[in-house]
Amino acid sequence: MRDALDWLCAQSSVLDSWGHRLARKLTAGGRLLAAGNGGSAAEAQHLTAELVGRFDGDRRPFSAIALHGDTSAMTAIGNDYGYDEVFARQVTAHARPGDIVMLLSTSGRSPNLLKAATAARRAGATCWAMTGRAPNPLSSTVDEALCVPAEPATVQEAHLVAVHVVCGAFENALLGRRAS
């Protein structure tokens, strides 16, 4: 884990930039759509909870939706169109220009996330990913990717740290501060 944390520290400018850009988009009325599978779904939902609730201090809520959280939509889409479409169909329905789609995947190979990235691009939304080792198909499909060079369990742990750093940068941007 230490190597992954050192690597994340070296990526702090990317995470800071994501937090600040996310703050600009959400304060302008955009929203964040997030998705992942398994443990990555938990991290995606953690991110949306920090934005709708609060991360550090009281502030207004921002629009952030964990796509796997709507189990009725997800299971209906999976039943009618197949599991590969569960996120893409929701991105097509909800994403607009000015929105950000954040996809989390330890492998970067999940077909449902690859299709979601394609749907985000078609919708005119910005698409970011947190993945494991590059190269991987998801990192090549999105606008920007943070690809943690570690084993899957460590990747998920590093993604939680990255989510918190992005949230900290988001909060700093709301207060007009830059990270040091």
RABELJO-V826799 format. One record per residue. N is the residue number from 1. PSI is psi in whole degrees, -180 to 180 (* if undefined). NEAR is the number of other C-alpha atoms within 12 Angstrom. Layout:
BEGIN
n:N psi:PSI near:NEAR
n:N psi:PSI near:NEAR
END
This chain:
BEGIN
n:1 psi:-33 near:20
n:2 psi:-43 near:14
n:3 psi:-40 near:16
n:4 psi:-40 near:29
n:5 psi:-41 near:24
n:6 psi:-42 near:17
n:7 psi:-44 near:25
n:8 psi:-40 near:33
n:9 psi:-39 near:20
n:10 psi:-19 near:16
n:11 psi:12 near:25
n:12 psi:-32 near:26
n:13 psi:-34 near:21
n:14 psi:-48 near:27
n:15 psi:-39 near:34
n:16 psi:-44 near:31
n:17 psi:-44 near:25
n:18 psi:-45 near:42
n:19 psi:-43 near:37
n:20 psi:-42 near:29
n:21 psi:-37 near:31
n:22 psi:-42 near:41
n:23 psi:-43 near:36
n:24 psi:-46 near:27
n:25 psi:-46 near:28
n:26 psi:-37 near:30
n:27 psi:-21 near:25
n:28 psi:4 near:16
n:29 psi:-1 near:19
n:30 psi:178 near:27
n:31 psi:163 near:35
n:32 psi:129 near:45
n:33 psi:129 near:49
n:34 psi:148 near:48
n:35 psi:155 near:47
n:36 psi:175 near:43
n:37 psi:141 near:32
n:38 psi:-128 near:19
n:39 psi:-32 near:25
n:40 psi:-30 near:38
n:41 psi:-40 near:31
n:42 psi:-41 near:27
n:43 psi:-39 near:35
n:44 psi:-42 near:39
n:45 psi:-34 near:33
n:46 psi:-45 near:32
n:47 psi:-48 near:43
n:48 psi:-36 near:37
n:49 psi:-39 near:26
n:50 psi:-31 near:33
n:51 psi:-38 near:40
n:52 psi:-40 near:24
n:53 psi:-112 near:21
n:54 psi:151 near:23
n:55 psi:-54 near:27
n:56 psi:98 near:19
n:57 psi:161 near:17
n:58 psi:138 near:14
n:59 psi:173 near:18
n:60 psi:156 near:17
n:61 psi:152 near:23
n:62 psi:154 near:32
n:63 psi:114 near:31
n:64 psi:125 near:36
n:65 psi:126 near:36
n:66 psi:112 near:37
n:67 psi:-29 near:42
n:68 psi:-10 near:38
n:69 psi:-23 near:26
n:70 psi:85 near:18
n:71 psi:-32 near:16
n:72 psi:-46 near:15
n:73 psi:-45 near:23
n:74 psi:-44 near:27
n:75 psi:-34 near:22
n:76 psi:-45 near:19
n:77 psi:-45 near:23
n:78 psi:-41 near:21
n:79 psi:-44 near:15
n:80 psi:-32 near:15
n:81 psi:-11 near:18
n:82 psi:152 near:18
n:83 psi:-28 near:24
n:84 psi:-18 near:25
n:85 psi:-2 near:31
n:86 psi:-33 near:37
n:87 psi:-38 near:47
n:88 psi:-42 near:39
n:89 psi:-38 near:33
n:90 psi:-40 near:39
n:91 psi:-44 near:44
n:92 psi:-39 near:27
n:93 psi:-38 near:18
n:94 psi:-30 near:31
n:95 psi:141 near:36
n:96 psi:163 near:26
n:97 psi:138 near:25
n:98 psi:-13 near:27
n:99 psi:163 near:36
n:100 psi:134 near:44
n:101 psi:122 near:54
n:102 psi:122 near:51
n:103 psi:131 near:58
n:104 psi:132 near:52
n:105 psi:129 near:45
n:106 psi:-34 near:40
n:107 psi:-31 near:36
n:108 psi:19 near:38
n:109 psi:4 near:29
n:110 psi:120 near:30
n:111 psi:-36 near:26
n:112 psi:-31 near:35
n:113 psi:-35 near:46
n:114 psi:-42 near:38
n:115 psi:-34 near:32
n:116 psi:-40 near:44
n:117 psi:-42 near:48
n:118 psi:-42 near:33
n:119 psi:-37 near:33
n:120 psi:-45 near:40
n:121 psi:-45 near:27
n:122 psi:-34 near:23
n:123 psi:-10 near:25
n:124 psi:14 near:23
n:125 psi:155 near:30
n:126 psi:137 near:37
n:127 psi:123 near:44
n:128 psi:155 near:43
n:129 psi:147 near:48
n:130 psi:122 near:51
n:131 psi:-178 near:47
n:132 psi:-156 near:35
n:133 psi:139 near:29
n:134 psi:155 near:24
n:135 psi:153 near:18
n:136 psi:157 near:26
n:137 psi:-38 near:27
n:138 psi:-43 near:38
n:139 psi:-25 near:34
n:140 psi:-12 near:24
n:141 psi:-27 near:28
n:142 psi:171 near:35
n:143 psi:-42 near:24
n:144 psi:146 near:24
n:145 psi:146 near:35
n:146 psi:109 near:42
n:147 psi:101 near:40
n:148 psi:121 near:41
n:149 psi:77 near:31
n:150 psi:177 near:26
n:151 psi:157 near:20
n:152 psi:-47 near:25
n:153 psi:-40 near:22
n:154 psi:-35 near:28
n:155 psi:-46 near:36
n:156 psi:-40 near:36
n:157 psi:-42 near:29
n:158 psi:-35 near:38
n:159 psi:-37 near:44
n:160 psi:-44 near:32
n:161 psi:-45 near:29
n:162 psi:-41 near:41
n:163 psi:-44 near:40
n:164 psi:-37 near:31
n:165 psi:-43 near:33
n:166 psi:-44 near:39
n:167 psi:-40 near:37
n:168 psi:-43 near:34
n:169 psi:-38 near:34
n:170 psi:-50 near:38
n:171 psi:-42 near:36
n:172 psi:-41 near:28
n:173 psi:-39 near:25
n:174 psi:-31 near:30
n:175 psi:3 near:18
n:176 psi:25 near:14
n:177 psi:153 near:16
n:178 psi:149 near:22
n:179 psi:152 near:23
n:180 psi:* near:11
END
